[in-house]
Amino acid sequence: MEKKHCFGALYEFELLKILKNKVAIITFLVLFGYAFIQGEFEVRGNISSQELSKYEEINGRTIDEGLLDELKAVSDDAGNVTDDNRKGYQQLAYWIEEVIGYRAPIKDLDIETIYSKRESNIQEGYEAMCLTPEEIDFWKSKEKEVSRPFLYHDTIRSSGILEGTTNYMLMMAIIIAAGLSSIFASETQRRTDLMVSASINGKKELYLAKILAGMTYAFGCVAVLLITFYAYTACRWGITGMDCMVQSYRPLAQMNMTLGGLLAILVTLLVFGTLLIASVTLFISNVTRNAVATMTIIIGMFIGLFMAGLHVPLKARFLSQLLYLFPGIQVTSRVLYDYRLIKIGRYFTQYQVAPVLYIMLSVVFIVAGYVFYARYEIKNN
């Protein structure tokens, strides 16, 4: 009887190997439980559910001189609201502090000073990031698209959703390291390399089955975690504020978008960042054939690149900008504060280029992994 290629069976077998990995499953279940904890406390923090409605008092109001005068009337010189029933004004005071600095004397401010201070802070950002005149012109054109004066909206719920989303990049690195580190190592540890290489599905089909199974697990995990977090948050607290202008939460942002648009950017970066980390993990597992070594390298690389990105000075523009493209740094609600652009024919923001870069690097690691896998098998024959 003629032997046939059974890619479907190989894929199912490799996926089941991951799902039967106790370390992988325990890691996923722990972080799955954390999705509920995060959904509960990322939004409310120390605020009770009964108090949330008090923060909506001035939603939809224009941030102008009249609203600033109202804030002054219910707060002390430092902007601390003295009436517990005027919580909305306290959030407005926090927004102003984001623009002018912590504990600045709000009593001495006028609305023109606040908007002028915002512009000067943005200019300081240009200088710190060593922007070219052309890049500055790009952002000035984007600034003209933003409606002024700004509309106020509390961001207790929406910021909780945004910041909760950013936490999943680290969680996915842990889940991927635990789940995919042994996908190639198991062949070596069980001494089945020679038997596998001699079978009809010993090379290309088996390698692709492993890659597909690993990617299925990674994307399945990120989908389940995000859906759980968003569903719990929406049912428990609602999604109020996701349709308000992004400047309600990040006042120095110069893009004309909503907080929902920013969330879409973060989810895109997270999903394609997961693709990159999964492909790197599979490659290292293929090279080392050691699960513990793979886990250590992946977590070490993640932490190392994250710390390097935070400590390399902005003046070292090329290296700093390169490190900022790392998913662990890129997936943040402050991504709109990175004014550095990448020119490929025309100017693109870093968050526009990053997903494409993640896809390209993933393909490189997958192809390189196959070359190494094929040669490794031949070497053992």
Secondary structure, DSSP 8 states (H G I E B T S, - for coil): ------HHHHHHHHHHHHHT-HHHHHHHHHHHHHHHHHHHHHHHTT--TTTGGGGGTTTT-B-SHHHHHHHHHTB-TT--B--TT-HHHHHHHHHHHHHH-TT--GGG--HHHHHHHHHHHHHHHHHHTT--HHHHHHHHHHHTTS-SS-B----HHHHHHHHHHHTHHHHHHHHHHHHHTTTTHHHHHTT-HHHHHHSTTSSHHHHHHHHHHHHHHHHHHHHHHHHHHHHHHHHHT--TTTTSBGGGT-TT--S--BHHHHHHHHHHHHHHHHHHHHHHHHHHHHHH--HHHHHHHHHHHHHHHHHHHHHS-TTSHHHHHHHHTSHHHHSSGGGGG---EEESSSEEEHHHHHHHHHHHHHHHHHHHHHHHHHHHHHHH-
